[in-house]
Amino acid sequence: MSIRALVVDDEPLARRAIRRFLGKHVGVEMIGECGDGESAVRAIRERKPDLVFLDVQLPEMDGFQVLSEVGVNQMPVTIFVTAYDRYALRAFDANAIDYLLKPIGKERFERALTRAKHRIAGPSNCDEVQRILSSLERLAAARIYPERLPIPQNGRVLFVATKDIDWIEAEGNYVRLHSGSRDYEFRETLAALEEKLSPSQFLRIHRSTIVNIHRIKEIQAWFHGHHRVLLENGTELRMSRYQREIARKLGLG
């Protein structure tokens, strides 16, 4: 019987790598790809895959929220895709937790897939998924985030204090960082930059937008469940949806 796999990652290169590795396994059928958490929840519920490759950092609804929304008891066998550093990831191996570190390597992929096949053939994995979730949350909480970001600018490296950042927007493979009256554009993906920022201080409110929580002045209802975020400096930003996690971090839920 073929294993039905779903790939959830907002980075096309990561999805392409997994798709290429899976293509070499005749016993695994790739049934779809998702680039965000909301579509992942729908696909898991409707298509009921046996195996999910789930990115920890996703726009609008991250991997933790996907697990929470679907429910641990309803989750298929899960291989996490993550950009956590290698030192922290030693904890995953110690607990026999499956993960893929970006950029994804073939040997590590094969080991994770072999473990997943054994779990699929074995008993329910809801306890394992719960252990994975708890371990990931502990690692995230234990991370030390920098107080300044190095910004390459015209052959120099400028340092910008994270507390002075108002908001950040994605522009293709570049990001534009807004800090007071100054803007800084440099080559970086929004997902990679998000990994460097403290989740207690910064919040991704849209696929292409990260905002400093302490710069938010007001949130206004918009339409179809969307909201507008008004910053202290008058900037208006769009929030994809009024999510429970965003409400919790803002002290509204």
N, C-alpha and C positions, 0 to 999 in steps of 0.2 A: 504494500500500500504506500502511495506517495505521501510525503509530508508537505503540507500546504503552508507556505511561508509568506509573511507580510513584512515589508521593510518600511520603517517610519524614521525619516531623517529629513531635516530641512536643507541639507547640503547635497546638491546633485552629485558631486564627486564621491561622497560617501555612499550614496545609493547605487551609483554606478559600480563601485568596487564590490559591494555586496552582491549585486546582480551578476557581476562577472564570476565571482567565486562560486555562487550558487549554480551557475550554468554548467559547472563541471560535475555536478552531482545529479545523476539520473533519478535518484529517489526523492528529490526535492523539487516541488513545483512552486514557483513564485507567483502568487495570486494577485499581487498589487503593491503599489508604492504610495506612501502618504508623506506630505511635506510639512504637516502641522498636527497638533494634538487633537483638534476637533475632528478632522477627517479620519484620524487614526481610531478614535473611539467608535465612530460609525462603522468603519471597516471591520474592526474586531467583533462588534456586535452582529453585524449583518453577514459577514463572510466566514466568521468563525475559523480563523487559521489555527493550525497546530503549533506554529512557531512564529514569534514576533521579534524582529530586530528593532529595538526601541532606543532612540536617542534620548539621553537624559535632558539635554537642553533643546527645547523646541519653542517656536514662537507661539504666543497666545495661551497655550496650555502645555506645560512641560511634561516630561516623562512621569514625574511623581503624580501629577494631576490626572494623567491618562490612567495610571493604575488605580487611583482613587475613584475615578469616574466609572470605569468598567467594573471595578470590584476585584479584590485579590482572588476570591473564589472562582471568578469567571475568566481570569487571565490565562491565556495559553502559555506554554513554556516561553520564557523571555530571555533573550540575549541583549544586554544593555550595550549601547554604543556611547562612548563617553570621551571627553577631552581632559579628564582628570590626569594629574601628573603620575608618572610611573611609580614614584615612591608611595603615594597613597594607594595605588592599585594593588600593592602587595597584600593588602588586607582582603581583597577580593579572592585572590588565589588561596589564602589561608583558610577561607571559608567555603572554598569550592564554588564560588559565585562566577557566573558567566558574564563576560564583558568583552568588548572590542575597543581598543584604544586607537583613536585617530592619530595619524593615518593608519588605516587598517592593513595589517600584514597577513599574508597567506597562511603562514604556519599557525599563528594565533587564531585565525578564523577557523581553520580545520579542527583545532582542539575544542573550540567553543561549540562548533557544530556537532562534533562527536558527543560531547556531554549532553547537548540538547536532545540528540537522538535517543540516548539512554533514558533521559527523563520522560520523553514522549512515550517510550515503550513501557515505562514504569508506572507507579501510582501517581495520584494527583499531586501537582507541584505547588499548591497554594501556600503551604508553609514555607517553601523555598522562596517564592516570590516575596512573601512578607519579610523574610530574613534579608533578601536583597534590598528591599526598600528601606528597612531600618539601617542597614550598613551604609547605604548611599547617603541617607540623611545625616548620619553621624559624621561621615567624611566631609560633607558640605558644611556642617556646623563647625568642624574643627579647622577649616581652612583659614589661613591668615591672608587677608587681602591688602594690596599695597595702598598707601595713602597718597602716592603720586604716580602718574602714568607718564612713561617716556613717549614723547611725540616727535617722530622724525620730521624735520622741516628744513628743506633746502640745504642739505648737507650738515645740518646741526641736529641735536636732540634737545628738545625743550621738555621741561617737566611741569605737568599741570596737576595741582592738588585735586583729588577726586571730589572733595567737599565743594570745590568751586565749579564743578561741572553742572550745567543746567539740564541739558538733554543731549542725546546723540541720535543721529539719523543715518541710515544706510543709503549708500549711493553705489549700487553694483558691488564691486569688490573693494570699495572704499567706504570709509565712514567719515562723517562730519561731526566734530565735537564742538558743542556750543558752550562757552564759558564766559559769562558776563558779556562784554562788548566784542569779544574775540571768537573767531571760528578757526578750527584746525582740521584740515582734511588730510588723511593719510590712508595708505593701503592696509586694510584689515577687514575681515568679515565681522558683521555685527555679532554673530554667534561666538566668535573667538574673543572679541572684546568683552562680551557679557561674562565669559568665564573668569575674567580678571577683576570683575567688579563685585563688591559685596552685595548679596541679595537683600540685606537689611537696609541698604542705602539706595539701590537702584532697582528699577522695575521695568520689565519689557511690556509695554502696553499695546504694542502693535508689532507686526512682522518686521517693520523697518524702523521702530522707535524704542529707545530706552530713555527713561526719565529719572532724574534725581527726585526721590520721594519728598525730600525736604524743600523742593522748589515748587511743589504743587500748592496752588492757592484754592482751587475750586474744581469740582467735577460737575458737569452739566449733562442732563439727559438729552439724548439726540433722537435717533429713530432706529427701529428694528433692534432694540436692545443695545445699540452702540451709545457711546458717551464721548463728550469732549472734555479734555483736560486743560484747564487754564493755569498757566504758571504765573509766578509772582511778577515776572518781567513783562507779562501781557501776551506771551506766546500761547497760541491755541494748538493743541495736538489732538489727534483722534485715537480713541481707545477702541480696539477691535470689538470687544464685548465686555460687559460688566461681569467679570468672573469672580467667583468666590475667593480665590487666592489673592487677587488684586484687592478686593474689599478687605480681606483679613490684614494684609500688609499695611493698608492705609488706615486701619483701625475702625473700619466701618462694618465689620461682620464678625 
